[in-house]
Amino acid sequence: MENLDRTLNDLPLYQKGYIKKLNCTGTIRRRLLDLGFIEGACIIPTLVSPLNDPRAFSILGTLIAIRKEDANEIIVHF
């Protein structure tokens, strides 16, 4: 199986990935870090809204919804 580095939006539903880095700055970066979006954290997409935005992710035992535009700034390894 090939290891891939892509954005969080590319991570298929229910597939485990690991956060590699955040490409955002400012307030959104601070919020994501506070919510546990840190390097090496395991993240799993678990829910998709009817219009595919936002998606909900399981991270550190919590379910968090993220907009596509913000998830595009999160690089994951899977």
QUIMOWO-V227029 format. One record per backbone hydrogen bond with DSSP energy under -1.0 kcal/mol. CO is the residue of the C=O (numbers start at 1). NH is the residue of the N-H. If there is no record, write none. Layout:
co:nh
CO:NH
CO:NH
This chain:
co:nh
4:78
6:76
7:10
8:11
12:15
17:43
18:77
19:40
21:75
26:30
27:31
28:32
29:33
30:34
31:35
32:37
33:36
36:38
38:41
41:19
43:17
44:58
45:14
47:56
49:52
54:49
55:66
56:46
56:47
57:64
58:44
59:62
62:59
64:57
66:55
67:71
68:72
70:73
71:8
71:74
73:23
74:8
75:20
75:21
76:6
77:18
